[in-house]
């Protein structure tokens, strides 16, 4: 993802899904997947 594109909920969901599969169903608190989900939620407000 380039720097000028905003994180979408769909992209965050793909990242989180891959992370959960890799970690036995758990998304670590400060993982990239968690940060992506927060960024997507923040971008939905705008």
N, C-alpha and C positions, 0 to 999 in steps of 0.2 A: 504494500500500500504506500502510495507516495505521500509526501508531507502535506499536500494541499487537499487531500480527500478526507472526509469525515468518516468516522467509524459508524457503520450502520448496524441495526439490530441483527440483521441476517448474517453479516460478517462475524459479529460477536458470538452469535449462536454457533456458527461453524467452529470457531476457535475454542469455545467452551466445550463443545461436544468432543472434539479431539483430545482436549486436556482431560476430561472426565474419563474417557476410554483408556487413556494412558495411566491414570492414577486410581483406577478401581472405583470410579464413580464419584470421586471427590475433586472439587476445584479448590486448590490451595488459596488461602486468603489474599496474598499479595502476588499471585501469579499473573502472567500476561493476560490470561483469559479473564480474570477478575477485573483487571484494569480496562480491558476492551469492553466489558459489559458496562462498567461505569461510564466510559466515554460514550458509548452508544446511547445510554439513558440520558446523559447530559445533552447530546446532540438532538434528541427527540424533543426536548423542551424549546429548541430554537426554531 
